Amino acid sequence: MNMHACRGLLLLIPILLAFSAVLAEEPGGQELVGTWTGEIKIPGSPLEIIVELDQDDNGWLGNIDIPAQGASGLPLTNIRVDGGSVEFAIEGIPGEPAFGGTLSHDRIEGSFTQGGQVFEFAMSRSNGKGADREPARRQEVFEDPEGRFTVPVPENWQAEERDGYLVLTDRDGSIHIKILVVEEADGEKAIEMAWERVDPEFGLEVTQILTPPSTSGVESTTVVNYDLPDERIYQGVARSFQGVNFVLLVAADLSAIQRRQAQITIIDSGLKIHGVEETDLSGMAPGSVDEIIDELESFIEEYREGYRIPGASIALVQDGRQVYGRGFGHREYGGDAAMTTDTLMMIGSTGKTLTTMLMASLVDEGIVDWDTPAIEVFADFAVADPELTGAITLRNLVCACTGVPRQDFEILFNSSQMEAADIIRSLGSFEFYTDFGEAFQYSNQLVATGGYLAALADGAELDSLKQGYSRALARRVLDPLGMTDTYSSHGQINDPGRASVPHQPALDTGEPRPMDVSGELLLESIMPAGSHWSTADDMARYMIAQMAGGMNADGEPVVSREGLEKLWEPQVSISSTSSYGLGWIVGEYKGLKELSHAGNTLGFSSEFSFLPEAGIGIVVLSNTRLANAFSGAVRQRFYELAFGLESGEAESGARFGLEQIKTQQEQISEKLLESVDSEEIQPWLGRFANNALGEIEISYVDDRLAVDAGEFKSELRPLLDRHGDLESYMSYTPPMAGLPLKFERDDNDRPVIRFGEGMSRYIFEPVDS
């Protein structure tokens, strides 16, 4: 998950503190008050800007958004208005960026200067406020009084200084993050000292100590996890620099973390230690990809085997063409068919970018607008809050910024009973837990609805929305781009023999286990959100079109450059350096903007990433579930090699991932039992039901305990906790291996089955015979 933009203007991104300077009111006043939208005309890459200007009793004030760089709400200074002349600047930025122009008939035109470079700019008065566009929210930043660190304060959080440390609290008071500077070189000891300081009675048992790879400049990182009482989470994180540890202590309700995980990530990733130097590649050009292939291939093969991935397909793009493609391993574990760059695999959520590109083409034609209310496209559209029903727009459906948490199990347990229209109608029960734009939350149902409403707007019938979506995507995106090997569903593949077999690793051994492709059909009810199939070669064609501003290989526009760049405008922060756009992750790789998305299905993984100005990108497709550690490491190593970096971050990250997987598998192997106490489980045999997930049946046949959810079946095995007591019964066989079911009794002593925790807790109650 990552980002990049104009080399000269990247200097604007590091602004941390809010500042606002105003000057005495000058003539020309109210004509300038309002929102102005336009662009700085950088050759080949116009840069969108949104400027807000206002007046109060003290004079002029304003701010500027630069969406492509993730910059939002940057305050303006030196605002001067003299007749038709308008000037303003952004203070404290290297290169002294400044604007000077002339106002004429609701339009301002003039010159933008920074660091000796001069570009024309033009803006027109906007009909609506910039806030209506829901850009990524500007974070306030806390500066340590002693100058040792800075840290972002997320929207609606409170920052309070106590006796030598900082406390950050979410709006509900359910999450408390304390930040301390501890004069102790050992991370584990520093975390212990920090707890003693803020809570002398803290005595929770340590359950895990990790030493993950450190970010650039930090000498070491330590993470300590604790016993989890009553759905509470406690964690300590220490980063060591020059013999001192910067410690974060987290204490939070599990449900609050599920709502606000992204805001916690903003704090954690945004903690900046004074004196730590980070690598900045701004303005640098990569070397030729041809010169790094041998080293990259060696890395890929070493870690493909280490992670026990049956097969992977890699494509590299540079300067508008595919410069490399190769398959590694096999289409099926233990099989003979080699993986190639035209092997078909599912791309999971990477397909969300295809859906929003389809939506952008409709916006280009004026059929809909991003701010078209969903209810105008589908009159029966509704969510739990009637006031929000009429306010939710097409943009809101695909921005991950509306505050709806993931509810994927409703899909997996009910897939065969849900047509596309049912997915849309299922939103009627959805509640929104944060304000729009406040916290990143990922909902497959919302994105699927966005794609289906796009199909409706394009003329599809309600009772055949899947087919309508597929036709619209093919006609508007896939066919014009020459993506002849990309499909919305498995049933559309014209040559199934080229499709890879999906896999899931065994929970206890990690051995790849082929699974029937029918398990992947569970995702087809949310087709626009991630049931797509493609090849590395086809995804390379897609990447080239993105880099070309929406044009195909013949130079014809499939989507306008302006329409494409709308998809890359940050809507909500994911971390201190990344945001979610419209179906895209807008992030950063060492100062360079990175556009990306990753995807997972039940048996496939994908990684799609490119650096627009550097002109390079990578596609990684794998035929196993949750191969993200592998594909992310390959992506990172590719960028390291391309820029001649030998920092070892990719290597250390890949090794750490392997260690974690090995440790987890060893723990499960020790605690997962093959035999079941047949007498103990008798009260839980039979049918149970949950309003959201439907019915399941628990059976015990031939000495095997099993769950049948209708959509899938799986063997259940007892899993012991670290004390040797029964913790749950874990589903062991694909396609849904790894689901923990807890056999419990309710307040009336009835046998019930609990699945999930926090906001994702489901209780199955017995069905009366």
C-alpha positions in Angstrom: 0.0 0.0 0.0 1.8 3.0 -1.2 2.3 6.8 -3.5 4.1 9.8 -6.0 3.7 13.1 -8.1 5.4 16.2 -9.6 9.1 16.4 -8.6 9.2 20.1 -7.8 5.9 20.1 -5.8 6.7 17.1 -3.7 8.4 19.5 -1.4 4.9 20.5 -0.3 4.0 17.1 1.2 6.0 17.2 4.5 4.0 20.1 6.0 3.0 19.0 9.5 1.8 21.9 11.5 -1.3 24.1 10.9 -0.5 27.7 10.5 -2.5 30.6 9.1 -1.3 34.1 8.3 -3.7 36.9 7.4 -3.2 40.4 6.3 -5.3 43.5 6.5 -8.4 43.5 4.2 -7.8 45.0 0.8 -10.1 46.1 -1.9 -11.6 43.4 -4.1 -13.0 41.5 -1.1 -16.1 39.3 -1.5 -15.4 38.5 -5.2 -12.7 36.2 -4.0 -14.4 34.5 -1.1 -15.2 30.8 -1.9 -13.7 27.7 -3.5 -11.5 27.8 -6.6 -10.5 24.7 -8.6 -8.0 24.4 -11.3 -4.5 23.2 -12.1 -0.8 24.1 -12.3 0.1 23.4 -15.9 3.2 21.3 -15.4 4.1 19.9 -18.9 2.7 16.4 -19.4 1.3 16.2 -15.9 -1.1 19.0 -14.9 -1.5 19.1 -11.1 -5.0 19.7 -9.7 -5.4 22.3 -7.0 -8.3 23.4 -4.8 -8.1 26.8 -3.1 -10.4 28.1 -0.3 -10.4 31.8 0.3 -12.3 33.7 3.0 -12.3 36.9 5.1 -12.9 37.7 8.7 -12.4 40.8 10.9 -8.7 40.3 10.8 -8.3 40.1 7.0 -7.7 37.3 4.5 -7.2 33.6 5.2 -7.2 30.4 3.1 -5.9 27.0 2.3 -5.0 24.8 -0.6 -5.5 21.1 -1.4 -3.2 19.2 -3.8 -5.0 15.8 -4.1 -2.4 14.0 -6.2 0.1 14.5 -3.4 -2.2 13.7 -0.6 -1.9 17.3 0.6 -5.1 18.7 2.1 -5.8 21.9 4.0 -2.4 23.5 3.6 -2.8 27.1 5.0 -2.0 30.0 2.7 -0.1 33.2 3.8 0.8 36.6 2.3 -2.7 36.8 0.7 -2.9 40.1 -1.1 -5.7 41.5 -3.2 -5.2 44.7 -5.2 -8.0 45.4 -7.6 -7.8 42.5 -10.0 -4.4 41.3 -8.8 -4.3 38.3 -6.5 -1.2 36.9 -4.7 -0.7 34.2 -2.1 2.0 31.9 -0.9 2.7 28.8 1.2 5.1 29.7 4.0 7.9 27.5 5.3 8.2 25.3 2.2 11.5 24.9 0.4 11.6 26.8 -2.8 9.1 29.5 -1.5 6.0 28.4 -3.6 3.9 31.4 -4.5 1.0 32.2 -6.8 0.4 35.5 -8.6 -2.5 36.1 -11.0 -5.4 38.2 -12.2 -9.1 37.9 -11.4 -11.5 38.2 -14.3 -15.1 36.9 -14.5 -14.8 34.1 -11.9 -11.4 33.0 -13.1 -7.9 33.5 -11.9 -4.9 33.0 -14.2 -1.3 33.7 -13.7 2.1 32.1 -12.7 3.1 29.7 -10.0 6.8 29.8 -8.9 8.9 27.4 -6.8 12.6 27.0 -6.5 13.2 29.1 -9.7 10.7 27.1 -11.7 7.8 28.9 -13.3 4.5 27.3 -14.5 1.2 28.8 -15.6 -1.9 28.1 -13.4 -5.6 28.8 -13.8 -8.5 28.4 -11.4 -12.3 28.9 -11.8 -14.9 29.5 -9.1 -16.4 26.2 -7.9 -20.1 25.8 -7.3 -19.5 23.7 -4.2 -17.2 23.8 -1.2 -14.1 21.7 -1.4 -15.3 19.7 1.7 -18.1 18.3 -0.5 -15.3 16.4 -2.4 -14.3 14.6 0.8 -10.5 14.9 0.4 -8.2 13.1 2.9 -8.5 15.0 6.2 -5.5 17.1 7.4 -4.1 15.7 10.6 -3.0 18.0 13.4 0.5 17.3 14.7 1.8 17.3 18.2 5.3 18.5 18.8 7.2 17.3 21.8 8.1 20.3 23.9 11.6 19.0 24.2 11.9 18.6 20.4 12.5 14.9 20.5 9.6 13.8 18.3 6.4 14.7 16.4 3.3 12.6 16.0 0.0 13.2 14.1 -3.3 13.5 16.0 -6.1 11.9 14.0 -9.4 13.6 13.3 -11.5 13.9 16.4 -8.8 12.6 18.7 -7.6 14.4 21.8 -3.9 15.0 22.8 -3.1 15.6 26.4 0.3 16.2 28.0 0.8 14.6 31.4 3.8 14.2 33.6 6.4 13.9 30.9 4.4 11.9 28.4 1.6 12.3 25.8 -1.8 10.6 25.9 -3.8 10.3 22.6 -7.5 9.4 23.0 -10.1 8.7 20.4 -13.4 10.5 20.4 -15.2 7.7 22.3 -12.5 7.3 25.0 -12.2 3.7 24.1 -8.6 3.9 22.8 -5.7 5.3 24.8 -2.2 5.6 23.3 0.6 6.8 25.6 3.9 8.0 24.1 7.0 8.1 26.3 10.7 8.7 25.7 12.6 6.2 27.9 16.3 6.5 28.7 16.9 2.8 28.1 18.5 1.1 25.2 16.8 -2.3 25.5 13.4 -2.2 23.9 11.7 -4.8 26.1 13.0 -3.2 29.3 12.0 0.2 28.0 8.4 -1.0 27.5 8.3 -2.5 31.0 9.6 0.8 32.5 7.0 2.8 30.5 4.1 0.7 31.9 5.5 1.1 35.4 5.5 4.9 34.9 1.9 5.3 33.6 0.3 2.4 35.5 2.2 1.0 38.4 -0.5 -1.6 38.9 -0.2 -3.0 35.3 0.6 -6.6 35.6 -0.8 -8.4 32.6 1.1 -11.5 31.4 3.3 -11.1 28.4 2.2 -13.5 25.6 4.5 -12.5 22.7 7.6 -10.5 22.1 8.5 -9.6 18.5 11.4 -7.8 16.9 10.1 -6.8 13.5 12.3 -5.0 10.9 12.8 -1.3 11.6 11.9 1.6 9.4 14.8 3.6 7.9 17.1 5.1 10.5 15.6 3.4 13.5 18.1 1.0 15.1 15.7 -1.6 16.4 12.0 -2.2 17.1 10.3 -4.3 19.8 6.7 -5.2 20.1 5.2 -6.8 23.3 1.7 -8.2 23.4 -0.2 -9.1 26.5 -3.0 -11.4 27.7 -6.3 -10.2 26.4 -8.9 -9.8 29.2 -12.6 -9.0 28.3 -12.0 -8.1 24.7 -9.4 -5.5 25.5 -6.1 -5.1 23.7 -2.8 -4.2 25.3 0.4 -3.6 23.4 3.8 -1.9 23.8 5.9 -0.8 20.9 9.5 0.6 21.3 11.7 2.1 18.7 15.4 2.5 19.6 17.5 5.4 18.4 20.9 6.5 19.8 20.4 4.6 23.1 16.9 5.9 23.8 13.6 4.2 23.2 10.4 5.9 21.9 7.6 3.9 23.4 3.9 3.6 22.4 1.6 1.9 24.9 -1.8 0.9 23.5 -4.8 0.1 25.7 -8.1 -0.2 23.8 -11.4 -2.1 23.4 -11.3 -4.6 20.6 -14.4 -3.2 18.9 -12.9 0.3 19.0 -9.7 -1.0 17.3 -11.8 -2.6 14.6 -13.5 0.7 14.0 -10.3 2.8 14.1 -7.4 0.6 13.2 -6.4 3.1 10.4 -6.2 6.0 12.9 -3.9 3.9 15.2 -1.8 3.2 12.1 -1.6 6.9 11.4 -0.2 7.5 14.9 2.2 4.6 14.8 3.5 5.2 11.3 3.6 9.0 11.8 5.7 9.1 14.9 8.8 11.0 13.7 11.9 10.8 15.8 14.1 13.9 15.7 17.5 13.1 14.1 16.3 10.0 12.2 17.2 10.4 8.5 15.0 8.7 5.9 15.9 7.9 2.3 14.3 10.3 -0.1 14.2 9.4 -3.8 12.3 12.5 -4.9 13.5 13.6 -8.3 15.7 10.5 -8.8 15.3 8.2 -11.9 15.6 4.4 -11.7 18.2 2.5 -13.7 17.4 0.1 -16.5 15.3 -2.9 -15.3 17.3 -5.2 -17.6 20.3 -4.8 -15.4 18.7 -6.1 -12.2 16.8 -9.2 -13.5 19.3 -11.8 -12.3 19.4 -10.5 -8.8 15.6 -10.0 -8.7 14.9 -13.5 -10.0 17.2 -15.0 -7.3 15.3 -13.2 -4.6 11.9 -14.3 -6.1 12.8 -17.9 -6.3 14.4 -18.0 -2.8 11.4 -16.6 -1.1 8.8 -18.4 -3.3 10.3 -21.6 -2.0 10.7 -20.3 1.5 7.0 -19.3 1.7 6.0 -22.5 0.0 4.1 -20.8 -2.8 3.3 -23.2 -5.6 3.5 -20.7 -8.4 3.9 -17.0 -9.1 3.8 -14.8 -12.2 5.7 -11.5 -12.4 5.5 -8.7 -14.9 7.6 -5.5 -14.9 6.8 -2.3 -16.7 9.2 0.6 -17.5 8.7 3.7 -19.6 5.4 2.7 -21.1 6.2 -0.9 -22.1 6.4 -4.4 -20.5 10.1 -5.1 -20.2 9.9 -8.4 -18.3 7.6 -11.3 -17.7 8.2 -14.8 -16.2 6.4 -17.5 -14.3 7.9 -19.3 -11.4 6.9 -22.7 -10.1 3.7 -24.5 -11.1 0.0 -24.0 -11.6 -0.7 -26.8 -9.1 1.3 -28.0 -6.2 2.9 -31.3 -7.2 1.8 -30.9 -10.8 3.8 -30.5 -14.0 2.2 -27.5 -15.7 4.6 -24.6 -15.4 3.4 -21.2 -14.3 3.6 -18.6 -17.1 2.7 -14.9 -17.6 -0.5 -16.0 -19.4 -1.7 -18.3 -16.6 -5.0 -17.1 -15.3 -5.4 -16.3 -11.6 -7.8 -14.3 -9.5 -6.6 -10.8 -8.6 -9.0 -10.2 -5.7 -9.4 -6.6 -4.6 -7.0 -5.3 -7.2 -10.1 -5.6 -9.4 -11.6 -2.7 -7.5 -9.5 -0.4 -9.7 -11.1 -1.9 -12.8 -14.5 -1.1 -11.3 -13.7 2.5 -10.5 -12.2 2.9 -14.0 -15.6 1.7 -15.4 -17.3 4.3 -13.2 -14.9 7.0 -14.3 -15.8 6.3 -18.0 -19.5 6.9 -17.1 -18.5 10.2 -15.4 -16.6 11.2 -18.5 -19.7 10.8 -20.6 -21.9 12.7 -18.2 -24.1 9.7 -17.5 -23.4 10.0 -13.8 -21.2 12.2 -11.5 -19.1 11.1 -8.6 -21.5 13.1 -6.4 -24.6 11.5 -7.9 -26.7 10.2 -4.9 -26.9 6.4 -5.1 -30.7 6.6 -4.6 -31.0 8.5 -7.9 -29.5 5.4 -9.7 -31.4 2.8 -7.7 -34.6 4.1 -6.0 -34.7 1.3 -3.5 -31.1 2.0 -2.2 -31.1 2.3 1.6 -28.8 2.1 4.6 -29.8 1.8 8.3 -29.8 5.5 8.8 -32.6 7.1 6.7 -30.9 10.5 6.7 -27.8 8.9 5.2 -29.7 7.0 2.6 -30.3 10.1 0.4 -26.8 11.5 1.1 -24.6 8.6 0.0 -23.1 9.2 -3.4 -21.3 7.0 -5.9 -18.0 8.4 -4.6 -19.0 7.3 -1.0 -19.5 3.7 -2.2 -15.9 3.3 -3.4 -13.8 5.6 -1.1 -13.5 3.3 2.0 -14.2 6.5 3.9 -17.7 6.1 5.1 -17.1 4.3 8.4 -18.6 0.9 7.5 -16.5 -2.0 8.8 -15.8 -5.2 6.9 -18.7 -7.7 6.9 -17.2 -10.4 4.7 -18.7 -13.3 6.6 -22.2 -12.3 5.6 -21.0 -12.8 2.0 -19.2 -16.1 2.5 -22.0 -17.7 4.5 -24.8 -16.6 2.2 -23.2 -16.3 -1.3 -25.4 -18.8 -3.2 -28.5 -17.1 -1.9 -27.4 -13.6 -2.9 -27.8 -12.1 -6.3 -26.3 -8.7 -7.2 -29.5 -6.9 -6.2 -29.4 -8.7 -2.8 -25.9 -7.3 -2.2 -27.3 -3.8 -2.7 -30.3 -4.4 -0.5 -28.1 -5.9 2.2 -26.8 -2.4 2.9 -30.2 -1.6 4.5 -28.8 -3.1 7.7 -25.4 -1.3 7.5 -24.5 1.1 10.2 -21.9 3.8 9.9 -19.6 4.0 12.9 -17.6 7.1 12.1 -18.1 10.3 10.2 -17.4 10.3 6.5 -13.7 10.8 5.9 -12.8 10.2 9.6 -11.4 6.7 9.5 -10.5 4.2 6.8 -12.9 1.3 6.7 -13.0 -1.3 4.0 -16.3 -2.7 2.8 -16.6 -5.2 -0.1 -20.4 -4.8 -0.2 -20.1 -1.0 -0.7 -17.7 -1.3 -3.6 -19.8 -4.1 -5.2 -22.8 -1.9 -4.9 -20.8 0.9 -6.6 -20.1 -1.4 -9.5 -23.6 -2.7 -9.8 -25.1 0.9 -9.8 -22.6 1.8 -12.5 -24.0 -1.1 -14.5 -27.6 0.1 -13.9 -26.6 3.6 -15.0 -25.2 2.0 -18.2 -28.5 0.3 -19.0 -28.3 -3.1 -17.3 -31.4 -4.8 -15.9 -31.8 -5.2 -12.2 -32.4 -9.0 -12.5 -29.2 -9.5 -14.5 -26.7 -7.1 -12.8 -23.8 -9.5 -12.8 -24.0 -9.9 -16.5 -24.6 -6.2 -17.0 -21.6 -5.3 -15.0 -19.4 -7.8 -16.9 -20.7 -6.4 -20.3 -20.1 -2.8 -19.2 -16.6 -3.5 -17.9 -15.6 -5.4 -21.1 -17.1 -2.7 -23.4 -15.8 0.3 -21.6 -12.5 -0.9 -20.1 -11.2 -4.4 -21.0 -11.8 -4.5 -24.7 -10.5 -1.0 -25.5 -7.3 -1.8 -23.5 -6.8 -5.1 -25.3 -7.2 -7.0 -22.0 -8.5 -10.2 -23.7 -7.4 -12.4 -20.8 -9.3 -10.6 -18.0 -12.7 -11.7 -16.9 -15.3 -10.8 -14.2 -15.9 -14.4 -13.2 -14.6 -17.9 -13.7 -17.5 -18.9 -15.9 -16.5 -16.4 -18.5 -13.0 -17.8 -19.1 -12.8 -19.1 -22.6 -9.8 -21.4 -22.0 -10.1 -22.9 -18.4 -7.1 -25.1 -19.1 -4.9 -22.0 -18.6 -6.3 -21.3 -15.2 -4.2 -22.0 -12.1 -5.5 -24.1 -9.3 -6.1 -22.1 -6.0 -4.3 -23.2 -2.8 -4.5 -22.8 0.9 -1.6 -23.6 3.2 -2.2 -26.2 5.9 -2.7 -24.5 9.2 -0.2 -26.7 11.1 2.4 -27.6 8.4 2.2 -24.8 5.8 2.1 -27.4 3.0 0.1 -26.0 0.0 -3.2 -27.7 -0.4 -5.0 -27.5 -3.7 -8.7 -26.5 -3.4 -11.5 -26.9 -5.8 -12.1 -23.7 -7.8 -15.8 -23.9 -6.7 -14.7 -22.4 -3.4 -13.8 -19.2 -5.2 -17.4 -18.9 -6.5 -18.3 -17.7 -3.0 -17.0 -14.3 -4.0 -19.0 -13.9 -7.2 -21.9 -12.2 -5.4 -19.6 -9.2 -4.9 -18.2 -9.4 -8.4 -17.1 -5.7 -8.9 -15.2 -5.9 -5.6 -13.0 -8.8 -6.4 -14.0 -11.9 -8.4 -11.9 -10.9 -11.4 -9.5 -13.3 -13.2 -6.5 -12.0 -15.2 -2.9 -12.7 -16.2 0.4 -11.0 -15.4 0.6 -9.9 -19.1 -2.9 -8.4 -19.1 -2.3 -6.6 -15.9 0.9 -5.2 -17.4 -1.2 -3.8 -20.2 -3.5 -2.3 -17.7 -0.6 -0.7 -15.8 0.8 0.8 -19.0 -2.6 2.4 -19.7 -2.6 3.9 -16.2 0.8 5.4 -16.8 -0.3 6.8 -20.1 -3.2 8.7 -18.5 -5.9 6.3 -19.5 -4.9 5.8 -23.2 -4.6 2.4 -24.8 -1.8 1.1 -27.0 -3.2 2.9 -30.0 -3.1 6.2 -28.2 -6.9 6.4 -27.9 -8.3 7.6 -24.5 -10.3 4.9 -22.7 -10.8 7.2 -19.7 -9.8 10.9 -19.7 -6.6 11.8 -17.8 -8.7 14.1 -15.6 -11.1 11.2 -14.9 -8.3 8.8 -14.1 -6.6 11.3 -11.8 -9.9 11.7 -9.9 -9.5 8.1 -8.9 -6.1 8.9 -7.3 -7.4 11.8 -5.2 -6.9 10.8 -1.5 -10.3 10.4 0.3 -9.2 9.1 3.7 -5.9 8.4 5.4 -4.7 4.9 5.9 -1.4 5.7 7.5 0.8 8.8 7.9 2.0 8.4 4.3 -0.9 6.6 2.5 -4.5 7.2 1.7 -7.4 5.5 -0.1 -8.6 7.1 -3.2 -11.5 5.8 -5.3 -10.6 2.1 -5.5 -6.9 2.9 -5.3 -4.3 3.2 -2.5 -2.3 6.4 -2.9 0.9 6.0 -1.0 4.6 6.7 -0.9 7.8 4.8 -1.6 10.7 6.8 -0.1 9.3 10.1 -1.2 8.0 8.9 -4.5 4.2 8.7 -5.1 3.1 5.1 -5.4 -0.3 4.0 -6.8 -1.3 0.4 -5.9 -3.7 -2.2 -4.7 -3.3 -5.7 -3.4 -5.9 -8.5 -3.5 -6.7 -11.8 -1.8 -9.2 -14.5 -2.5 -9.6 -17.8 -0.8 -6.8 -19.3 -2.9 -5.0 -16.5 -4.8 -3.1 -13.3 -4.0 -2.1 -10.3 -6.1 0.1 -7.2 -5.9 -0.2 -4.3 -8.4 2.1 -1.2 -7.9 3.7 1.5 -9.9 5.6 4.8 -9.4 4.1 7.2 -12.0 7.0 9.7 -12.4 9.7 7.1 -12.1 7.9 5.2 -14.9 8.3 1.7 -13.3 5.8 -0.8 -11.9 5.4 -4.4 -10.9 2.6 -7.1 -11.1 2.9 -10.1 -8.8 0.2 -12.9 -9.0 0.3 -16.0 -6.8 -1.8 -19.1 -6.6 -2.1 -19.3 -2.8 -4.0 -17.5 -0.1 -2.4 -14.7 1.8 0.9 -14.5 -0.1 1.1 -10.8 0.7 4.4 -11.1 2.7 6.0 -12.7 -0.4 4.5 -10.4 -3.0 5.2 -7.3 -0.9 8.8 -8.3 -0.4 9.2 -8.9 -4.2 7.7 -5.4 -4.9 10.0 -3.8 -2.4 13.1 -5.6 -3.7 12.3 -4.6 -7.2 12.2 -0.9 -6.2 15.4 -1.2 -4.1 17.3 -2.7 -7.1 15.8 -0.2 -9.6 17.2 2.7 -7.5 20.4 1.0 -6.5 19.4 0.8 -2.8 21.1 -1.9 -0.7 19.3 -1.1 2.6 18.2 -4.7 3.0 14.6 -3.8 4.0 13.1 -6.2 1.6 15.3 -9.0 2.7 14.7 -8.4 6.5 11.0 -8.0 5.9 10.8 -11.3 4.0 12.8 -13.1 6.6 10.7 -11.8 9.5 7.6 -12.9 7.6 8.9 -16.4 7.3 9.9 -16.5 10.9 6.4 -15.4 12.0 4.7 -18.0 9.7 7.0 -20.8 11.0 6.3 -19.8 14.6 2.6 -19.7 14.1 2.6 -23.1 12.4 4.6 -24.7 15.1 2.3 -23.3 17.8 -0.8 -24.5 15.9 0.8 -27.9 15.3 1.4 -28.3 19.1 -2.1 -27.2 20.0 -4.3 -28.5 17.2 -5.6 -32.0 18.1 -6.8 -34.6 15.6 -9.2 -36.4 18.0 -12.4 -35.1 19.5 -14.0 -35.9 22.8 -17.3 -37.4 21.4 -19.2 -37.0 24.7 -18.0 -33.5 25.3 -19.4 -32.2 21.9 -22.8 -34.0 22.0 -24.8 -30.9 23.1 -23.5 -29.0 20.1 -24.4 -31.5 17.4 -27.3 -30.4 15.2 -28.4 -27.2 13.6 -27.7 -23.7 14.8 -28.7 -20.3 13.3 -27.6 -16.7 13.3 -29.7 -13.9 11.8 -26.8 -12.5 9.7 -25.0 -15.7 8.7 -27.9 -18.2 8.4 -27.8 -21.9 9.5 -24.9 -24.2 10.1 -24.9 -27.9 11.1 -22.4 -29.6 13.4 -22.0 -33.3 12.8 -19.8 -36.1 14.2 -19.3 -38.9 11.7 -16.6 -41.5 11.4 -14.7 -39.9 14.3 -14.6 -36.6 12.5 -16.3 -33.4 13.7 -17.5 -31.2 10.9 -19.3 -27.9 10.1 -21.7 -27.6 7.1 -22.6 -24.0 6.4 -24.3 -24.8 3.1 -21.8 -22.7 1.1 -18.9 -24.7 2.4 -18.0 -27.7 4.6 -15.0 -28.2 6.8 -13.5 -30.6 9.3 -13.3 -29.2 12.8 -10.4 -29.9 15.1 -9.9 -28.9 18.8 -7.5 -26.1 19.4 -5.9 -25.7 22.8 -4.9 -22.3 24.3 -1.4 -21.6 25.7 -2.5 -23.1 29.1 -3.5 -26.4 27.5 -7.2 -25.8 27.8 -9.7 -26.1 25.0 -9.9 -22.7 23.2 -12.1 -23.4 20.2 -12.8 -25.8 17.3 -10.8 -24.7 14.2 -12.0 -25.4 10.7 -9.2 -27.4 9.1 -10.0 -28.1 5.5 -10.4 -25.6 2.5 -12.0 -23.5 1.4 -12.6 -21.9 4.8 -9.7 -23.2 6.9 -8.9 -21.2 10.0 -12.3 -20.3 11.3 -12.5 -20.7 15.1 -15.9 -21.8 16.5 -16.3 -21.7 20.3 -18.8 -24.1 21.8 -20.3 -22.2 24.8 -23.5 -22.0 26.9 -25.7 -18.9 27.1 -27.2 -17.4 30.3 -30.0 -20.0 30.0 -27.5 -22.8 29.9 -28.4 -23.5 26.2 -25.6 -24.7 23.9 -24.6 -21.9 21.5 -21.7 -21.5 19.1 -19.7 -18.2 19.0 -17.8 -17.1 16.1 -15.6 -13.9 15.9 -14.8 -11.1 18.4 -15.7 -7.5 19.0 -17.8 -6.0 16.3 -17.5 -9.2 14.3 -19.0 -11.4 16.9 -21.8 -13.8 15.8 -23.8 -16.1 18.0 -25.4 -19.2 16.5 -28.4 -20.5 18.6 -29.9 -24.0 18.4 -32.6 -24.5 15.9 -35.6 -26.2 17.4 -36.4 -29.5 15.7 
